[in-house]
Amino acid sequence: MKRFSGDNNRMLRMWLVASVPFAVFLVFLMVFQGMYGAWVGLAILALFWVLAFWLTSPPSRQK
């Protein structure tokens, strides 16, 4: 059984695209507002990005 069908891959890719503006907002908070706690949110977001890229990669690369 495949881990994810094509529909789930599309949803993950849409989530990746939608999360980019949120990441830019977190960087804005860190740089211009001095809210350095936003690093935690950015690190968690990066982990989700890695997981989503891994899940949406071709089956031959998933080992």
CHARMM internal coordinates of N, CA and C (Angstrom, degrees):
IC EDIT
DIST 1 N 1 CA 1.4577
DIST 1 CA 1 C 1.5282
ANGL 1 N 1 CA 1 C 109.46
DIST 1 C 2 N 1.3075
ANGL 1 CA 1 C 2 N 115.52
DIHE 1 N 1 CA 1 C 2 N 133.94
DIST 2 N 2 CA 1.4598
ANGL 1 C 2 N 2 CA 119.57
DIHE 1 CA 1 C 2 N 2 CA 179.23
DIST 2 CA 2 C 1.5212
ANGL 2 N 2 CA 2 C 109.91
DIHE 1 C 2 N 2 CA 2 C -71.75
DIST 2 C 3 N 1.3169
ANGL 2 CA 2 C 3 N 113.90
DIHE 2 N 2 CA 2 C 3 N 148.09
DIST 3 N 3 CA 1.4581
ANGL 2 C 3 N 3 CA 118.43
DIHE 2 CA 2 C 3 N 3 CA 179.26
DIST 3 CA 3 C 1.5235
ANGL 3 N 3 CA 3 C 111.95
DIHE 2 C 3 N 3 CA 3 C -65.52
DIST 3 C 4 N 1.3109
ANGL 3 CA 3 C 4 N 115.76
DIHE 3 N 3 CA 3 C 4 N -45.90
DIST 4 N 4 CA 1.4609
ANGL 3 C 4 N 4 CA 120.01
DIHE 3 CA 3 C 4 N 4 CA -178.30
DIST 4 CA 4 C 1.5137
ANGL 4 N 4 CA 4 C 109.60
DIHE 3 C 4 N 4 CA 4 C -137.42
DIST 4 C 5 N 1.2986
ANGL 4 CA 4 C 5 N 115.87
DIHE 4 N 4 CA 4 C 5 N 139.65
DIST 5 N 5 CA 1.4613
ANGL 4 C 5 N 5 CA 120.32
DIHE 4 CA 4 C 5 N 5 CA 176.06
DIST 5 CA 5 C 1.5277
ANGL 5 N 5 CA 5 C 109.25
DIHE 4 C 5 N 5 CA 5 C -82.66
DIST 5 C 6 N 1.3229
ANGL 5 CA 5 C 6 N 116.16
DIHE 5 N 5 CA 5 C 6 N 176.32
DIST 6 N 6 CA 1.4566
ANGL 5 C 6 N 6 CA 120.35
DIHE 5 CA 5 C 6 N 6 CA 179.80
DIST 6 CA 6 C 1.5164
ANGL 6 N 6 CA 6 C 112.98
DIHE 5 C 6 N 6 CA 6 C -61.53
DIST 6 C 7 N 1.3403
ANGL 6 CA 6 C 7 N 117.77
DIHE 6 N 6 CA 6 C 7 N -35.82
DIST 7 N 7 CA 1.4622
ANGL 6 C 7 N 7 CA 120.46
DIHE 6 CA 6 C 7 N 7 CA 179.65
DIST 7 CA 7 C 1.5191
ANGL 7 N 7 CA 7 C 111.12
DIHE 6 C 7 N 7 CA 7 C -64.08
DIST 7 C 8 N 1.3265
ANGL 7 CA 7 C 8 N 116.95
DIHE 7 N 7 CA 7 C 8 N -41.29
DIST 8 N 8 CA 1.4562
ANGL 7 C 8 N 8 CA 119.71
DIHE 7 CA 7 C 8 N 8 CA 179.49
DIST 8 CA 8 C 1.5205
ANGL 8 N 8 CA 8 C 110.98
DIHE 7 C 8 N 8 CA 8 C -67.71
DIST 8 C 9 N 1.3257
ANGL 8 CA 8 C 9 N 117.23
DIHE 8 N 8 CA 8 C 9 N -36.43
DIST 9 N 9 CA 1.4592
ANGL 8 C 9 N 9 CA 119.49
DIHE 8 CA 8 C 9 N 9 CA 176.10
DIST 9 CA 9 C 1.5211
ANGL 9 N 9 CA 9 C 110.51
DIHE 8 C 9 N 9 CA 9 C -61.66
DIST 9 C 10 N 1.3246
ANGL 9 CA 9 C 10 N 116.84
DIHE 9 N 9 CA 9 C 10 N -41.72
DIST 10 N 10 CA 1.4635
ANGL 9 C 10 N 10 CA 120.15
DIHE 9 CA 9 C 10 N 10 CA 179.46
DIST 10 CA 10 C 1.5253
ANGL 10 N 10 CA 10 C 110.43
DIHE 9 C 10 N 10 CA 10 C -62.76
DIST 10 C 11 N 1.3241
ANGL 10 CA 10 C 11 N 117.36
DIHE 10 N 10 CA 10 C 11 N -40.77
DIST 11 N 11 CA 1.4542
ANGL 10 C 11 N 11 CA 120.86
DIHE 10 CA 10 C 11 N 11 CA -179.85
DIST 11 CA 11 C 1.5283
ANGL 11 N 11 CA 11 C 110.77
DIHE 10 C 11 N 11 CA 11 C -65.29
DIST 11 C 12 N 1.3248
ANGL 11 CA 11 C 12 N 117.07
DIHE 11 N 11 CA 11 C 12 N -41.71
DIST 12 N 12 CA 1.4586
ANGL 11 C 12 N 12 CA 119.52
DIHE 11 CA 11 C 12 N 12 CA 178.15
DIST 12 CA 12 C 1.5198
ANGL 12 N 12 CA 12 C 111.26
DIHE 11 C 12 N 12 CA 12 C -64.37
DIST 12 C 13 N 1.3218
ANGL 12 CA 12 C 13 N 116.92
DIHE 12 N 12 CA 12 C 13 N -39.74
DIST 13 N 13 CA 1.4669
ANGL 12 C 13 N 13 CA 119.60
DIHE 12 CA 12 C 13 N 13 CA 179.01
DIST 13 CA 13 C 1.5303
ANGL 13 N 13 CA 13 C 110.81
DIHE 12 C 13 N 13 CA 13 C -66.41
DIST 13 C 14 N 1.3195
ANGL 13 CA 13 C 14 N 117.45
DIHE 13 N 13 CA 13 C 14 N -37.91
DIST 14 N 14 CA 1.4641
ANGL 13 C 14 N 14 CA 120.35
DIHE 13 CA 13 C 14 N 14 CA 176.47
DIST 14 CA 14 C 1.5279
ANGL 14 N 14 CA 14 C 110.11
DIHE 13 C 14 N 14 CA 14 C -63.68
DIST 14 C 15 N 1.3315
ANGL 14 CA 14 C 15 N 116.82
DIHE 14 N 14 CA 14 C 15 N -39.92
DIST 15 N 15 CA 1.4575
ANGL 14 C 15 N 15 CA 120.77
DIHE 14 CA 14 C 15 N 15 CA 178.56
DIST 15 CA 15 C 1.5247
ANGL 15 N 15 CA 15 C 110.43
DIHE 14 C 15 N 15 CA 15 C -63.73
DIST 15 C 16 N 1.3295
ANGL 15 CA 15 C 16 N 116.73
DIHE 15 N 15 CA 15 C 16 N -40.18
DIST 16 N 16 CA 1.4628
ANGL 15 C 16 N 16 CA 119.94
DIHE 15 CA 15 C 16 N 16 CA 178.40
DIST 16 CA 16 C 1.5264
ANGL 16 N 16 CA 16 C 110.90
DIHE 15 C 16 N 16 CA 16 C -59.99
DIST 16 C 17 N 1.3182
ANGL 16 CA 16 C 17 N 116.26
DIHE 16 N 16 CA 16 C 17 N -45.77
DIST 17 N 17 CA 1.4681
ANGL 16 C 17 N 17 CA 120.31
DIHE 16 CA 16 C 17 N 17 CA -179.42
DIST 17 CA 17 C 1.5248
ANGL 17 N 17 CA 17 C 110.29
DIHE 16 C 17 N 17 CA 17 C -64.51
DIST 17 C 18 N 1.3130
ANGL 17 CA 17 C 18 N 117.40
DIHE 17 N 17 CA 17 C 18 N -41.46
DIST 18 N 18 CA 1.4637
ANGL 17 C 18 N 18 CA 121.02
DIHE 17 CA 17 C 18 N 18 CA -178.39
DIST 18 CA 18 C 1.5274
ANGL 18 N 18 CA 18 C 112.12
DIHE 17 C 18 N 18 CA 18 C -69.73
DIST 18 C 19 N 1.3164
ANGL 18 CA 18 C 19 N 117.94
DIHE 18 N 18 CA 18 C 19 N -25.61
DIST 19 N 19 CA 1.4596
ANGL 18 C 19 N 19 CA 120.23
DIHE 18 CA 18 C 19 N 19 CA -177.23
DIST 19 CA 19 C 1.5271
ANGL 19 N 19 CA 19 C 112.92
DIHE 18 C 19 N 19 CA 19 C -81.34
DIST 19 C 20 N 1.3286
ANGL 19 CA 19 C 20 N 117.87
DIHE 19 N 19 CA 19 C 20 N -14.70
DIST 20 N 20 CA 1.4701
ANGL 19 C 20 N 20 CA 120.28
DIHE 19 CA 19 C 20 N 20 CA -179.73
DIST 20 CA 20 C 1.5372
ANGL 20 N 20 CA 20 C 111.47
DIHE 19 C 20 N 20 CA 20 C -63.36
DIST 20 C 21 N 1.3382
ANGL 20 CA 20 C 21 N 120.43
DIHE 20 N 20 CA 20 C 21 N -46.95
DIST 21 N 21 CA 1.4803
ANGL 20 C 21 N 21 CA 118.37
DIHE 20 CA 20 C 21 N 21 CA 177.10
DIST 21 CA 21 C 1.5299
ANGL 21 N 21 CA 21 C 112.68
DIHE 20 C 21 N 21 CA 21 C -61.12
DIST 21 C 22 N 1.3190
ANGL 21 CA 21 C 22 N 116.84
DIHE 21 N 21 CA 21 C 22 N -33.07
DIST 22 N 22 CA 1.4661
ANGL 21 C 22 N 22 CA 119.61
DIHE 21 CA 21 C 22 N 22 CA 177.33
DIST 22 CA 22 C 1.5269
ANGL 22 N 22 CA 22 C 110.29
DIHE 21 C 22 N 22 CA 22 C -65.21
DIST 22 C 23 N 1.3346
ANGL 22 CA 22 C 23 N 116.93
DIHE 22 N 22 CA 22 C 23 N -40.23
DIST 23 N 23 CA 1.4626
ANGL 22 C 23 N 23 CA 120.63
DIHE 22 CA 22 C 23 N 23 CA 177.53
DIST 23 CA 23 C 1.5294
ANGL 23 N 23 CA 23 C 110.51
DIHE 22 C 23 N 23 CA 23 C -63.86
DIST 23 C 24 N 1.3238
ANGL 23 CA 23 C 24 N 116.85
DIHE 23 N 23 CA 23 C 24 N -40.57
DIST 24 N 24 CA 1.4688
ANGL 23 C 24 N 24 CA 120.33
DIHE 23 CA 23 C 24 N 24 CA 177.68
DIST 24 CA 24 C 1.5276
ANGL 24 N 24 CA 24 C 109.96
DIHE 23 C 24 N 24 CA 24 C -63.13
DIST 24 C 25 N 1.3222
ANGL 24 CA 24 C 25 N 117.05
DIHE 24 N 24 CA 24 C 25 N -39.35
DIST 25 N 25 CA 1.4638
ANGL 24 C 25 N 25 CA 121.16
DIHE 24 CA 24 C 25 N 25 CA 177.04
DIST 25 CA 25 C 1.5291
ANGL 25 N 25 CA 25 C 110.90
DIHE 24 C 25 N 25 CA 25 C -62.57
DIST 25 C 26 N 1.3411
ANGL 25 CA 25 C 26 N 117.58
DIHE 25 N 25 CA 25 C 26 N -41.94
DIST 26 N 26 CA 1.4656
ANGL 25 C 26 N 26 CA 120.01
DIHE 25 CA 25 C 26 N 26 CA 178.32
DIST 26 CA 26 C 1.5247
ANGL 26 N 26 CA 26 C 111.18
DIHE 25 C 26 N 26 CA 26 C -63.28
DIST 26 C 27 N 1.3236
ANGL 26 CA 26 C 27 N 116.88
DIHE 26 N 26 CA 26 C 27 N -40.57
DIST 27 N 27 CA 1.4695
ANGL 26 C 27 N 27 CA 120.03
DIHE 26 CA 26 C 27 N 27 CA 177.56
DIST 27 CA 27 C 1.5277
ANGL 27 N 27 CA 27 C 109.94
DIHE 26 C 27 N 27 CA 27 C -64.13
DIST 27 C 28 N 1.3351
ANGL 27 CA 27 C 28 N 117.00
DIHE 27 N 27 CA 27 C 28 N -40.40
DIST 28 N 28 CA 1.4679
ANGL 27 C 28 N 28 CA 120.65
DIHE 27 CA 27 C 28 N 28 CA 176.12
DIST 28 CA 28 C 1.5255
ANGL 28 N 28 CA 28 C 110.76
DIHE 27 C 28 N 28 CA 28 C -58.01
DIST 28 C 29 N 1.3384
ANGL 28 CA 28 C 29 N 116.88
DIHE 28 N 28 CA 28 C 29 N -44.90
DIST 29 N 29 CA 1.4634
ANGL 28 C 29 N 29 CA 119.92
DIHE 28 CA 28 C 29 N 29 CA 179.20
DIST 29 CA 29 C 1.5211
ANGL 29 N 29 CA 29 C 111.32
DIHE 28 C 29 N 29 CA 29 C -60.83
DIST 29 C 30 N 1.3220
ANGL 29 CA 29 C 30 N 116.26
DIHE 29 N 29 CA 29 C 30 N -41.23
DIST 30 N 30 CA 1.4644
ANGL 29 C 30 N 30 CA 119.29
DIHE 29 CA 29 C 30 N 30 CA -178.38
DIST 30 CA 30 C 1.5249
ANGL 30 N 30 CA 30 C 111.66
DIHE 29 C 30 N 30 CA 30 C -67.92
DIST 30 C 31 N 1.3157
ANGL 30 CA 30 C 31 N 116.65
DIHE 30 N 30 CA 30 C 31 N -45.95
DIST 31 N 31 CA 1.4633
ANGL 30 C 31 N 31 CA 120.39
DIHE 30 CA 30 C 31 N 31 CA -172.24
DIST 31 CA 31 C 1.5263
ANGL 31 N 31 CA 31 C 111.75
DIHE 30 C 31 N 31 CA 31 C -77.54
DIST 31 C 32 N 1.3213
ANGL 31 CA 31 C 32 N 117.06
DIHE 31 N 31 CA 31 C 32 N -49.28
DIST 32 N 32 CA 1.4593
ANGL 31 C 32 N 32 CA 119.83
DIHE 31 CA 31 C 32 N 32 CA -170.96
DIST 32 CA 32 C 1.5227
ANGL 32 N 32 CA 32 C 114.14
DIHE 31 C 32 N 32 CA 32 C -95.55
DIST 32 C 33 N 1.3160
ANGL 32 CA 32 C 33 N 118.27
DIHE 32 N 32 CA 32 C 33 N -24.19
DIST 33 N 33 CA 1.4587
ANGL 32 C 33 N 33 CA 120.34
DIHE 32 CA 32 C 33 N 33 CA -178.24
DIST 33 CA 33 C 1.5268
ANGL 33 N 33 CA 33 C 112.73
DIHE 32 C 33 N 33 CA 33 C -106.02
DIST 33 C 34 N 1.3202
ANGL 33 CA 33 C 34 N 117.15
DIHE 33 N 33 CA 33 C 34 N -7.78
DIST 34 N 34 CA 1.4615
ANGL 33 C 34 N 34 CA 120.62
DIHE 33 CA 33 C 34 N 34 CA 179.03
DIST 34 CA 34 C 1.5182
ANGL 34 N 34 CA 34 C 113.97
DIHE 33 C 34 N 34 CA 34 C 71.65
DIST 34 C 35 N 1.3148
ANGL 34 CA 34 C 35 N 117.63
DIHE 34 N 34 CA 34 C 35 N 21.72
DIST 35 N 35 CA 1.4696
ANGL 34 C 35 N 35 CA 121.09
DIHE 34 CA 34 C 35 N 35 CA 179.80
DIST 35 CA 35 C 1.5292
ANGL 35 N 35 CA 35 C 108.73
DIHE 34 C 35 N 35 CA 35 C -91.53
DIST 35 C 36 N 1.3265
ANGL 35 CA 35 C 36 N 114.98
DIHE 35 N 35 CA 35 C 36 N 80.95
DIST 36 N 36 CA 1.4568
ANGL 35 C 36 N 36 CA 119.25
DIHE 35 CA 35 C 36 N 36 CA -173.24
DIST 36 CA 36 C 1.5253
ANGL 36 N 36 CA 36 C 112.69
DIHE 35 C 36 N 36 CA 36 C -74.11
DIST 36 C 37 N 1.3092
ANGL 36 CA 36 C 37 N 118.21
DIHE 36 N 36 CA 36 C 37 N -8.96
DIST 37 N 37 CA 1.4581
ANGL 36 C 37 N 37 CA 121.15
DIHE 36 CA 36 C 37 N 37 CA 173.29
DIST 37 CA 37 C 1.5181
ANGL 37 N 37 CA 37 C 112.27
DIHE 36 C 37 N 37 CA 37 C -68.17
DIST 37 C 38 N 1.3311
ANGL 37 CA 37 C 38 N 116.74
DIHE 37 N 37 CA 37 C 38 N -14.56
DIST 38 N 38 CA 1.4650
ANGL 37 C 38 N 38 CA 120.50
DIHE 37 CA 37 C 38 N 38 CA 177.73
DIST 38 CA 38 C 1.5237
ANGL 38 N 38 CA 38 C 111.66
DIHE 37 C 38 N 38 CA 38 C -66.67
DIST 38 C 39 N 1.3436
ANGL 38 CA 38 C 39 N 117.43
DIHE 38 N 38 CA 38 C 39 N -15.23
DIST 39 N 39 CA 1.4733
ANGL 38 C 39 N 39 CA 120.13
DIHE 38 CA 38 C 39 N 39 CA 174.91
DIST 39 CA 39 C 1.5181
ANGL 39 N 39 CA 39 C 110.55
DIHE 38 C 39 N 39 CA 39 C -57.67
DIST 39 C 40 N 1.3280
ANGL 39 CA 39 C 40 N 116.73
DIHE 39 N 39 CA 39 C 40 N -36.48
DIST 40 N 40 CA 1.4697
ANGL 39 C 40 N 40 CA 120.34
DIHE 39 CA 39 C 40 N 40 CA -179.66
DIST 40 CA 40 C 1.5265
ANGL 40 N 40 CA 40 C 109.73
DIHE 39 C 40 N 40 CA 40 C -62.67
DIST 40 C 41 N 1.3141
ANGL 40 CA 40 C 41 N 117.51
DIHE 40 N 40 CA 40 C 41 N -47.14
DIST 41 N 41 CA 1.4604
ANGL 40 C 41 N 41 CA 121.07
DIHE 40 CA 40 C 41 N 41 CA 178.21
DIST 41 CA 41 C 1.5092
ANGL 41 N 41 CA 41 C 112.20
DIHE 40 C 41 N 41 CA 41 C -62.61
DIST 41 C 42 N 1.3315
ANGL 41 CA 41 C 42 N 116.53
DIHE 41 N 41 CA 41 C 42 N -39.14
DIST 42 N 42 CA 1.4614
ANGL 41 C 42 N 42 CA 120.38
DIHE 41 CA 41 C 42 N 42 CA 178.97
DIST 42 CA 42 C 1.5275
ANGL 42 N 42 CA 42 C 111.02
DIHE 41 C 42 N 42 CA 42 C -67.20
DIST 42 C 43 N 1.3263
ANGL 42 CA 42 C 43 N 117.42
DIHE 42 N 42 CA 42 C 43 N -37.99
DIST 43 N 43 CA 1.4653
ANGL 42 C 43 N 43 CA 120.78
DIHE 42 CA 42 C 43 N 43 CA 178.03
DIST 43 CA 43 C 1.5277
ANGL 43 N 43 CA 43 C 111.00
DIHE 42 C 43 N 43 CA 43 C -66.05
DIST 43 C 44 N 1.3257
ANGL 43 CA 43 C 44 N 117.25
DIHE 43 N 43 CA 43 C 44 N -42.11
DIST 44 N 44 CA 1.4687
ANGL 43 C 44 N 44 CA 120.59
DIHE 43 CA 43 C 44 N 44 CA 178.14
DIST 44 CA 44 C 1.5231
ANGL 44 N 44 CA 44 C 110.09
DIHE 43 C 44 N 44 CA 44 C -65.19
DIST 44 C 45 N 1.3244
ANGL 44 CA 44 C 45 N 117.25
DIHE 44 N 44 CA 44 C 45 N -41.22
DIST 45 N 45 CA 1.4574
ANGL 44 C 45 N 45 CA 121.47
DIHE 44 CA 44 C 45 N 45 CA 177.75
DIST 45 CA 45 C 1.5290
ANGL 45 N 45 CA 45 C 110.76
DIHE 44 C 45 N 45 CA 45 C -61.78
DIST 45 C 46 N 1.3266
ANGL 45 CA 45 C 46 N 116.87
DIHE 45 N 45 CA 45 C 46 N -40.02
DIST 46 N 46 CA 1.4661
ANGL 45 C 46 N 46 CA 120.56
DIHE 45 CA 45 C 46 N 46 CA 178.16
DIST 46 CA 46 C 1.5280
ANGL 46 N 46 CA 46 C 110.99
DIHE 45 C 46 N 46 CA 46 C -63.82
DIST 46 C 47 N 1.3269
ANGL 46 CA 46 C 47 N 117.51
DIHE 46 N 46 CA 46 C 47 N -38.21
DIST 47 N 47 CA 1.4697
ANGL 46 C 47 N 47 CA 119.95
DIHE 46 CA 46 C 47 N 47 CA 176.56
DIST 47 CA 47 C 1.5228
ANGL 47 N 47 CA 47 C 110.95
DIHE 46 C 47 N 47 CA 47 C -63.14
DIST 47 C 48 N 1.3185
ANGL 47 CA 47 C 48 N 117.15
DIHE 47 N 47 CA 47 C 48 N -41.41
DIST 48 N 48 CA 1.4624
ANGL 47 C 48 N 48 CA 120.23
DIHE 47 CA 47 C 48 N 48 CA 177.33
DIST 48 CA 48 C 1.5281
ANGL 48 N 48 CA 48 C 111.45
DIHE 47 C 48 N 48 CA 48 C -64.94
DIST 48 C 49 N 1.3406
ANGL 48 CA 48 C 49 N 116.54
DIHE 48 N 48 CA 48 C 49 N -36.51
DIST 49 N 49 CA 1.4662
ANGL 48 C 49 N 49 CA 119.50
DIHE 48 CA 48 C 49 N 49 CA 176.77
DIST 49 CA 49 C 1.5195
ANGL 49 N 49 CA 49 C 111.20
DIHE 48 C 49 N 49 CA 49 C -62.18
DIST 49 C 50 N 1.3314
ANGL 49 CA 49 C 50 N 116.14
DIHE 49 N 49 CA 49 C 50 N -45.70
DIST 50 N 50 CA 1.4710
ANGL 49 C 50 N 50 CA 120.21
DIHE 49 CA 49 C 50 N 50 CA 179.77
DIST 50 CA 50 C 1.5219
ANGL 50 N 50 CA 50 C 109.86
DIHE 49 C 50 N 50 CA 50 C -60.99
DIST 50 C 51 N 1.3174
ANGL 50 CA 50 C 51 N 117.27
DIHE 50 N 50 CA 50 C 51 N -44.63
DIST 51 N 51 CA 1.4618
ANGL 50 C 51 N 51 CA 120.97
DIHE 50 CA 50 C 51 N 51 CA 179.26
DIST 51 CA 51 C 1.5276
ANGL 51 N 51 CA 51 C 111.05
DIHE 50 C 51 N 51 CA 51 C -62.46
DIST 51 C 52 N 1.3150
ANGL 51 CA 51 C 52 N 117.68
DIHE 51 N 51 CA 51 C 52 N -43.60
DIST 52 N 52 CA 1.4656
ANGL 51 C 52 N 52 CA 120.70
DIHE 51 CA 51 C 52 N 52 CA -179.39
DIST 52 CA 52 C 1.5236
ANGL 52 N 52 CA 52 C 111.37
DIHE 51 C 52 N 52 CA 52 C -66.27
DIST 52 C 53 N 1.3343
ANGL 52 CA 52 C 53 N 117.60
DIHE 52 N 52 CA 52 C 53 N -41.28
DIST 53 N 53 CA 1.4659
ANGL 52 C 53 N 53 CA 119.62
DIHE 52 CA 52 C 53 N 53 CA 177.17
DIST 53 CA 53 C 1.5197
ANGL 53 N 53 CA 53 C 110.96
DIHE 52 C 53 N 53 CA 53 C -63.53
DIST 53 C 54 N 1.3292
ANGL 53 CA 53 C 54 N 116.57
DIHE 53 N 53 CA 53 C 54 N -39.00
DIST 54 N 54 CA 1.4657
ANGL 53 C 54 N 54 CA 120.40
DIHE 53 CA 53 C 54 N 54 CA 179.57
DIST 54 CA 54 C 1.5271
ANGL 54 N 54 CA 54 C 110.46
DIHE 53 C 54 N 54 CA 54 C -66.04
DIST 54 C 55 N 1.3323
ANGL 54 CA 54 C 55 N 117.30
DIHE 54 N 54 CA 54 C 55 N -42.00
DIST 55 N 55 CA 1.4630
ANGL 54 C 55 N 55 CA 120.60
DIHE 54 CA 54 C 55 N 55 CA -178.28
DIST 55 CA 55 C 1.5191
ANGL 55 N 55 CA 55 C 112.49
DIHE 54 C 55 N 55 CA 55 C -71.03
DIST 55 C 56 N 1.3295
ANGL 55 CA 55 C 56 N 117.24
DIHE 55 N 55 CA 55 C 56 N -28.07
DIST 56 N 56 CA 1.4587
ANGL 55 C 56 N 56 CA 119.58
DIHE 55 CA 55 C 56 N 56 CA -178.15
DIST 56 CA 56 C 1.5233
ANGL 56 N 56 CA 56 C 112.83
DIHE 55 C 56 N 56 CA 56 C -95.73
DIST 56 C 57 N 1.3199
ANGL 56 CA 56 C 57 N 117.52
DIHE 56 N 56 CA 56 C 57 N 1.81
DIST 57 N 57 CA 1.4653
ANGL 56 C 57 N 57 CA 119.53
DIHE 56 CA 56 C 57 N 57 CA 178.56
DIST 57 CA 57 C 1.5293
ANGL 57 N 57 CA 57 C 109.53
DIHE 56 C 57 N 57 CA 57 C -72.39
DIST 57 C 58 N 1.3226
ANGL 57 CA 57 C 58 N 117.36
DIHE 57 N 57 CA 57 C 58 N 159.93
DIST 58 N 58 CA 1.4696
ANGL 57 C 58 N 58 CA 119.97
DIHE 57 CA 57 C 58 N 58 CA 178.96
DIST 58 CA 58 C 1.5296
ANGL 58 N 58 CA 58 C 111.12
DIHE 57 C 58 N 58 CA 58 C -59.03
DIST 58 C 59 N 1.3302
ANGL 58 CA 58 C 59 N 118.23
DIHE 58 N 58 CA 58 C 59 N 147.48
DIST 59 N 59 CA 1.4725
ANGL 58 C 59 N 59 CA 120.98
DIHE 58 CA 58 C 59 N 59 CA -176.91
DIST 59 CA 59 C 1.5274
ANGL 59 N 59 CA 59 C 113.26
DIHE 58 C 59 N 59 CA 59 C -57.17
DIST 59 C 60 N 1.3194
ANGL 59 CA 59 C 60 N 118.61
DIHE 59 N 59 CA 59 C 60 N -28.33
DIST 60 N 60 CA 1.4635
ANGL 59 C 60 N 60 CA 120.14
DIHE 59 CA 59 C 60 N 60 CA -179.01
DIST 60 CA 60 C 1.5255
ANGL 60 N 60 CA 60 C 111.66
DIHE 59 C 60 N 60 CA 60 C -67.71
DIST 60 C 61 N 1.3418
ANGL 60 CA 60 C 61 N 117.42
DIHE 60 N 60 CA 60 C 61 N -23.73
DIST 61 N 61 CA 1.4659
ANGL 60 C 61 N 61 CA 120.43
DIHE 60 CA 60 C 61 N 61 CA 179.58
DIST 61 CA 61 C 1.5136
ANGL 61 N 61 CA 61 C 112.52
DIHE 60 C 61 N 61 CA 61 C -92.06
DIST 61 C 62 N 1.3170
ANGL 61 CA 61 C 62 N 118.86
DIHE 61 N 61 CA 61 C 62 N -11.02
DIST 62 N 62 CA 1.4673
ANGL 61 C 62 N 62 CA 122.41
DIHE 61 CA 61 C 62 N 62 CA 179.81
DIST 62 CA 62 C 1.5183
ANGL 62 N 62 CA 62 C 108.52
DIHE 61 C 62 N 62 CA 62 C -89.35
DIST 62 C 63 N 1.3201
ANGL 62 CA 62 C 63 N 116.20
DIHE 62 N 62 CA 62 C 63 N 110.78
DIST 63 N 63 CA 1.4732
ANGL 62 C 63 N 63 CA 120.01
DIHE 62 CA 62 C 63 N 63 CA 179.57
DIST 63 CA 63 C 1.4993
ANGL 63 N 63 CA 63 C 110.38
DIHE 62 C 63 N 63 CA 63 C -127.28
END
COOR INIT
IC SEED 1 N 1 CA 1 C
IC BUILD
